[in-house]
Amino acid sequence: MAYGVGGKTKIDGVSEKADTFGDDGLKRFDAGLGLGVAFEFGKIVVGVETGTSFTKVASGASAYNLSALATIGYKF
């Protein structure tokens, strides 16, 4: 789950910034599902992860959040 706390959106060619989560902006609450896997090779860790949301990001749009993540780490 995620909740948007605040933010400003700047549009190219427009001098004013708009509230990202205003009445005409994005929805603050998002819930979704993530899935990931990681492998350890001695002290090296390698992993990949993906996530998708169940809620639309804006009213009147069929857009959803989607994320992908790759990690490489070293265990001390």
C-alpha positions in Angstrom: 0.0 0.0 0.0 1.1 3.6 -0.7 -0.1 7.0 0.2 0.9 10.2 -1.7 1.9 12.8 0.9 2.6 15.8 -1.4 4.2 17.0 -4.6 4.2 19.6 -7.3 4.0 18.9 -11.0 5.6 21.2 -13.6 4.4 21.0 -17.2 6.8 22.1 -20.0 6.0 25.5 -21.4 3.8 26.4 -18.3 5.3 28.7 -15.7 2.9 27.5 -12.9 3.3 24.3 -10.9 0.2 22.3 -10.1 -0.6 20.2 -7.0 0.1 16.6 -7.9 -2.6 15.3 -5.7 -5.2 18.1 -6.1 -8.8 17.8 -7.1 -7.8 17.3 -10.8 -4.6 15.4 -10.0 -3.6 11.9 -9.1 -5.2 9.8 -6.4 -3.3 9.7 -3.1 -4.0 6.1 -2.1 -2.6 3.1 -4.1 -2.7 -0.6 -3.3 -1.1 -3.4 -5.3 0.9 -6.6 -5.3 4.7 -7.0 -5.6 6.7 -10.1 -6.4 10.4 -10.6 -6.2 13.2 -13.1 -6.1 16.9 -12.8 -4.9 19.8 -15.1 -5.1 22.9 -15.2 -2.9 26.3 -16.2 -4.4 28.6 -16.2 -1.3 28.6 -12.5 -0.2 27.0 -11.2 -3.4 23.2 -10.8 -3.6 21.3 -10.4 -7.0 17.6 -9.8 -7.2 14.7 -8.7 -9.4 11.3 -7.4 -8.4 8.1 -6.2 -10.0 4.9 -4.6 -8.8 1.5 -3.5 -10.1 -1.3 -1.5 -8.6 -5.0 -2.5 -8.3 -6.2 1.1 -8.2 -6.3 3.6 -11.0 -4.0 6.6 -10.6 -6.5 9.2 -11.8 -10.2 9.5 -12.2 -11.3 9.1 -15.8 -8.1 7.3 -16.9 -7.3 3.6 -17.2 -3.7 4.1 -16.0 -2.1 2.0 -13.2 1.2 2.1 -11.5 3.8 -0.5 -12.6 7.3 -0.9 -11.2 10.4 -3.0 -11.9 13.5 -3.2 -9.8 16.9 -4.9 -10.0 19.3 -5.1 -7.1 22.9 -6.0 -6.6 24.3 -6.1 -3.1 27.3 -7.1 -1.0 26.9 -8.7 2.4 29.4 -7.6 5.0 
